[in-house]
Amino acid sequence: MMLCWILILSILRFLKAEETDIYAQEGGTVTLPRDSHEKAVVNTEKVYVNWYSGPEKTPVISRNPQAGIQQGKDKARFSMLPDFSVQISPVHESDFGLFRCEQHIFTETYTKTYRLRRVTVSSPQAVMVGDSLSLRCELETGQFSDTAIVNWTPPENSKCNIIKRGSGGYNTVSNVPVCASGVWTCTVKYNKREVKATTAVYVIDLAAPSDPIYTSVSNSTSVNIPCSLSDDIPWDLLRDRLLGGNWSFSPLSNANQQPKEFLTLHINSTIKWIATKAGQDKPNALQQRELKDKDLSIIKPVSEAIRGEYTCALNFKDRTFSKKIKVEVLQVTSTAIRSPLIEGQRVNLSCSLGHNTTHEVKWRRPSGSTHPLLSSSPHSAFLSFLVRMEDKGKWTCELWDGQKFLTFSEIFLRIEKAPVDIWLWVAISSGIVVFILLLVVIIKAIRKHKQMLMYRRRKTRFCCCKNPNETGFYKT
């Protein structure tokens, strides 16, 4: 009896020694190589190959020189390579264990046993920008676990400087930058083989444009105000850490006014923006929607009222992220009270953001217009002129920042010739005015003449004596 036990243990030790460890990550891909013997190399086309999983007696995949490749019940995951090695993709939890390869060449049988062992890496994790990131890559204890070389590699095409600390499968990255987000790879080198295990790292931060958004009422009916997570982070990774979020607005016309919150983040089975009481006052002025990706942006209809600074914020347990986005609305206004304008009427056009700006303004007049004020450069933001029929059409004001085009706004001038009855009234009115002026002149002339006559009558008359003997003057 004792001899039997010793024999069994010896056989087990022998089988154990014949096993070869192969490492793989659950969910990854692994190749179990066929052990090539001299006879198998020479007589490749005549080799029968059977791959078995664990104690199963039915091959998971096999090769028969006459029938070709035959797959077992789990044929979707097992495939045979040209050299009759077997590839498993994806690797399931149940795959970790023994695999046996049997080769039949003529009357001889060769058996090779492999033990599929696990490479375990850190689960996908979300880390806030500037915090520390810890990565772990461990090998299941086996033949090569002590001699394997393990190294972590940051995401591909990462152009930022990522400083790693640690050794082996344990690494720490301090002050994590946004560009550390992506797929991190743990490379394990053992027994002249190599296996790669990966995990996802998401860096939490907000992304929004630093430059103002320029739009106008005439060229757009709505404007997208962008704000997003810096990475496409699954909301399930954020839900436990996220306390809330909001959108607030402060108008440019009143810089001292406290920002008003008009959207708040509703966190439940679904995560979505909902309007606050202030936001519900203008239900058409914002977009309420469910958040299914990293996009946190909102859409608002364009009007002068949306000029201002918008703040997008997310509140976490240990930090708040916020971004400010400035929205500028360009508008062309006219002083004309009535439309259409009458030829010869003066009109004033103004192109403005609602406040002083250093940006350059360029006017585009209708093709038939020869307006003289547009020959100078740079153009003035204000135009004043007497309209003519050739000025009829679309007047466009463009806003430029150096060589960069920002936005444009348009206004359409409708101009008509003065109707005949108006000219008739103008002629009659002019005649009446001239007649009244002549009448006034005549009356004044008559009055002046009468005044002269009265003055002459009241004057005392003297005569000179005709008698030369008398001297002096006397009254008559």
Secondary structure, DSSP 4 states (H G I P E B T S, - for coil): -HHHHHHHHHHHHHHHHHEEEEEE-TTS-EEE-----HHHHHTGGG-EEEEEETT-SS-SEEEETTTEEEE-TTTTTEEE-TTS-EEESSPPGGGSSEEEEEEEETTEEEEEEEEEEEEEEPPPEEEETTS-EEEEEEE-SSSSTTT-EEEEEPPTT--S---EEEETTEEEESS--GGG-EEEEEEEEETTEEEEEEEEEEEE-EE--SSPEEEETTT-SEEEE--EESS---HHHHTTTEEEEEEEEEETT-TTSPPEEEEEEEESSSEEEEE-HHHHTSGGGS---B--SSB--EEEE-SGGG-EEEEEEEEESS-EEEEEEEEEEEEEEE--SSSSEETT-EEEEEEE-SS---SEEEEE--TT---GGGGSSSPPSEEEEE--GGG-EEEEEEEEETTEEEEEEEEEE-EEPPPHHHHHHHHHHHHHHHHHHHHHHHHHHHHHHHHHHHHHHTSPP-EE-S-TTS-SEE--
